[in-house]
Amino acid sequence: MNNNRPLLLVVGVGAATGAAVCRAHETTHRIVMVARSHAVIDDLARELGDATAVASDVADLDRWQETIRGIIATHGMPDRVVYNTEGGGWGTLADMEVEQFAAGFAVNVVGFFVLAKALQGGDASVLITSSPAAYHPAPMFLGIGPNRAAQRMLADTLNQMDVSLRCCVLSIDGAIDEPGMRAVYPNKPHDFFVQPEAIADKINSLFDAKPWQTQARISAEGAASGIRLR
């Protein structure tokens, strides 16, 4: 890695949003990518060059704490952080299992808290990708909304504390263009979907924004697109 470059840490790197964010920083930052497995990040690290792939599960509290300590010890404090995790899932009270509901909090809230603790004393800007369900309750989003709302409250609280962190919650209002969502909405046009590259561009603009924004939103291009919560 070129240690003269600032460090970008992306937690939750898949083939869509996480990969797009990393590619958008390829020429400006050293990059550390964290994912549950090496399936995507190893190839992406080879593509980007100045990047490191780390496999860890933020829901595994001990492992995640060890991972983030190791990243900071090896690469230093990050300048930019993108927390792009998924947890919980779609479902109502009738079909949501307790373990699945709890997993959403483990990943999106406790995992983020562990990261924030580790970043104390640095000077990091943190971008959290989120959902409109963090603001608007809906029965089918029972496994998403409550943990995303708690995550947003944690970010807001950190912004009020002197912990050298600036947090911004980016609500992605719509289905991200990736194979899983294409399978859910097979007949929807291209502009129904939020493009990962558009999300990466939005994240870049938020990192560069002055004054710092604590909340933001992005939606698809289509006038009727977006997943309606009500």
Legacy VTK file of the C-alpha trace (Angstrom):
# vtk DataFile Version 3.0
C-alpha trace
ASCII
DATASET POLYDATA
POINTS 230 float
0.000 0.000 0.000
1.028 3.598 -0.643
1.081 4.977 2.904
1.022 8.561 1.624
-2.615 8.100 0.706
-5.466 8.433 3.224
-7.248 5.234 4.188
-10.768 4.187 3.206
-12.355 1.384 5.236
-15.439 -0.257 3.732
-17.311 -2.692 5.960
-19.718 -4.911 4.053
-18.307 -5.260 0.540
-20.331 -7.152 -2.008
-20.438 -7.018 -5.790
-22.772 -3.998 -5.904
-22.578 -0.960 -3.572
-19.445 -1.910 -1.634
-17.468 -2.693 -4.770
-18.640 0.524 -6.447
-17.508 2.596 -3.452
-14.075 0.955 -3.515
-13.663 1.530 -7.258
-14.654 5.192 -6.828
-11.719 5.636 -4.407
-9.191 3.602 -6.387
-6.981 6.546 -7.385
-7.235 8.562 -4.162
-7.134 6.188 -1.188
-5.617 3.090 0.258
-8.529 0.708 0.726
-9.338 -1.954 3.303
-12.386 -4.050 2.454
-14.222 -6.187 4.993
-16.732 -8.896 4.082
-17.988 -12.108 5.639
-16.066 -14.174 3.081
-13.308 -13.742 0.507
-15.688 -14.546 -2.381
-15.824 -10.989 -3.777
-13.092 -9.057 -2.009
-10.079 -11.133 -3.084
-10.756 -10.542 -6.784
-11.601 -6.897 -6.105
-8.335 -6.387 -4.200
-6.380 -7.744 -7.177
-8.316 -5.464 -9.517
-7.737 -2.332 -7.433
-4.118 -2.949 -6.515
-3.753 -0.673 -3.491
-6.330 -2.606 -1.477
-6.480 -5.221 1.274
-9.214 -7.858 1.680
-10.211 -8.912 5.193
-12.789 -11.589 5.975
-14.715 -11.050 9.211
-18.274 -11.265 10.502
-19.407 -8.151 12.385
-22.086 -10.252 14.106
-19.292 -12.246 15.796
-18.479 -9.736 18.522
-15.074 -11.073 19.591
-13.897 -11.663 16.036
-15.072 -8.238 14.860
-13.331 -6.433 17.728
-10.107 -8.317 16.961
-10.467 -7.551 13.247
-10.927 -3.804 13.613
-8.059 -3.564 16.114
-5.848 -5.435 13.657
-6.803 -3.179 10.760
-5.982 -0.037 12.714
-2.709 -1.490 14.032
-1.612 -2.449 10.514
-2.946 0.396 8.396
-3.596 3.240 10.822
-6.788 5.154 11.470
-9.068 5.519 8.441
-9.922 8.906 6.998
-13.176 7.646 5.490
-15.384 4.764 6.612
-18.388 3.275 4.826
-20.514 0.967 6.980
-22.505 -0.938 4.373
-23.885 -3.906 6.300
-27.106 -5.859 5.972
-28.980 -7.558 8.775
-32.471 -8.647 9.673
-34.525 -9.107 6.534
-37.998 -8.701 5.175
-40.899 -10.191 7.103
-43.787 -9.567 9.468
-44.182 -10.618 13.089
-45.776 -13.893 11.944
-42.876 -15.041 9.776
-39.869 -13.350 11.427
-37.799 -15.641 13.651
-36.331 -14.285 16.881
-32.794 -15.172 15.792
-33.183 -13.297 12.505
-34.581 -10.228 14.276
-31.723 -10.250 16.805
-29.144 -10.687 14.047
-30.187 -7.363 12.527
-29.302 -5.550 15.738
-26.043 -7.483 16.100
-24.883 -6.417 12.639
-26.307 -2.937 12.178
-26.198 -1.599 15.751
-23.730 -3.535 17.919
-21.282 -3.994 15.041
-21.368 -0.276 14.319
-20.902 0.502 18.025
-17.768 -1.684 18.089
-16.414 0.223 15.100
-17.164 3.605 16.686
-15.351 2.571 19.879
-12.290 1.601 17.860
-12.280 4.875 15.923
-12.134 7.074 19.027
-9.140 9.371 18.959
-8.947 9.455 15.192
-10.536 11.862 12.743
-12.879 9.714 10.678
-15.883 10.588 8.563
-18.343 7.696 8.682
-21.036 7.049 6.077
-23.721 4.505 6.987
-25.869 3.094 4.196
-29.426 2.671 5.425
-33.080 2.374 4.446
-36.236 4.517 4.523
-37.489 1.917 7.021
-35.256 3.663 9.579
-37.723 6.560 9.442
-41.053 4.994 8.401
-42.313 1.776 10.054
-43.888 -0.855 7.806
-45.053 -4.420 8.579
-42.950 -6.147 5.903
-39.825 -4.307 7.115
-40.074 -5.459 10.733
-36.660 -7.084 10.489
-35.066 -3.933 9.024
-36.778 -0.812 10.379
-36.197 -1.207 14.134
-32.467 -1.957 13.854
-31.956 0.747 11.215
-33.760 3.267 13.437
-31.531 2.297 16.366
-28.474 2.590 14.136
-29.569 6.075 13.050
-30.076 7.113 16.678
-26.595 5.817 17.552
-25.090 7.823 14.698
-26.992 10.948 15.771
-25.805 10.497 19.345
-22.184 10.095 18.248
-22.475 13.335 16.283
-23.327 15.096 19.550
-20.320 13.681 21.384
-16.673 14.681 21.234
-15.350 11.388 19.894
-13.704 12.705 16.709
-16.352 11.091 14.516
-18.640 12.598 11.898
-21.505 10.288 10.988
-23.892 10.531 8.064
-26.804 8.146 7.439
-27.590 7.696 3.735
-31.083 6.334 3.128
-31.218 4.327 -0.102
-34.838 4.633 -1.211
-35.301 1.785 -3.656
-34.000 -1.551 -4.849
-30.271 -1.601 -5.585
-29.395 -2.939 -9.021
-27.888 -6.326 -8.205
-28.891 -9.892 -9.118
-30.907 -10.542 -5.966
-33.125 -7.502 -6.474
-33.427 -8.174 -10.203
-34.826 -11.595 -9.275
-37.351 -10.032 -6.889
-38.472 -7.466 -9.495
-37.880 -9.267 -12.826
-40.195 -7.060 -14.893
-39.079 -3.665 -13.655
-37.233 -1.287 -16.024
-33.641 -0.168 -15.533
-34.601 3.158 -13.971
-36.602 1.415 -11.237
-33.323 0.377 -9.628
-30.808 2.492 -7.728
-27.448 2.068 -9.465
-24.456 1.159 -7.265
-22.292 3.696 -9.116
-24.826 6.430 -8.337
-24.680 5.463 -4.659
-20.868 5.598 -4.763
-20.980 9.056 -6.378
-23.433 10.237 -3.712
-21.191 8.910 -0.961
-18.189 10.705 -2.442
-20.109 13.970 -2.583
-21.207 13.549 1.039
-17.635 12.970 2.185
-16.615 16.183 0.412
-19.625 18.245 1.563
-19.104 21.357 3.630
-20.739 21.700 6.086
-20.969 18.027 6.997
-24.427 16.478 6.532
-25.747 14.024 9.096
-28.583 12.618 6.954
-29.072 12.192 3.217
-31.178 10.256 0.725
-30.799 8.755 -2.736
-33.486 7.181 -4.925
-33.723 5.653 -8.383
-34.108 7.727 -11.541
-37.616 6.512 -12.373
-40.407 8.752 -11.148
-42.410 5.805 -9.849
-39.470 3.821 -8.496
-38.502 3.080 -4.934
-39.894 0.522 -2.509
-42.988 2.039 -0.996
-43.186 1.540 2.750
-46.780 2.679 3.097
LINES 1 231
230 0 1 2 3 4 5 6 7 8 9 10 11 12 13 14 15 16 17 18 19 20 21 22 23 24 25 26 27 28 29 30 31 32 33 34 35 36 37 38 39 40 41 42 43 44 45 46 47 48 49 50 51 52 53 54 55 56 57 58 59 60 61 62 63 64 65 66 67 68 69 70 71 72 73 74 75 76 77 78 79 80 81 82 83 84 85 86 87 88 89 90 91 92 93 94 95 96 97 98 99 100 101 102 103 104 105 106 107 108 109 110 111 112 113 114 115 116 117 118 119 120 121 122 123 124 125 126 127 128 129 130 131 132 133 134 135 136 137 138 139 140 141 142 143 144 145 146 147 148 149 150 151 152 153 154 155 156 157 158 159 160 161 162 163 164 165 166 167 168 169 170 171 172 173 174 175 176 177 178 179 180 181 182 183 184 185 186 187 188 189 190 191 192 193 194 195 196 197 198 199 200 201 202 203 204 205 206 207 208 209 210 211 212 213 214 215 216 217 218 219 220 221 222 223 224 225 226 227 228 229
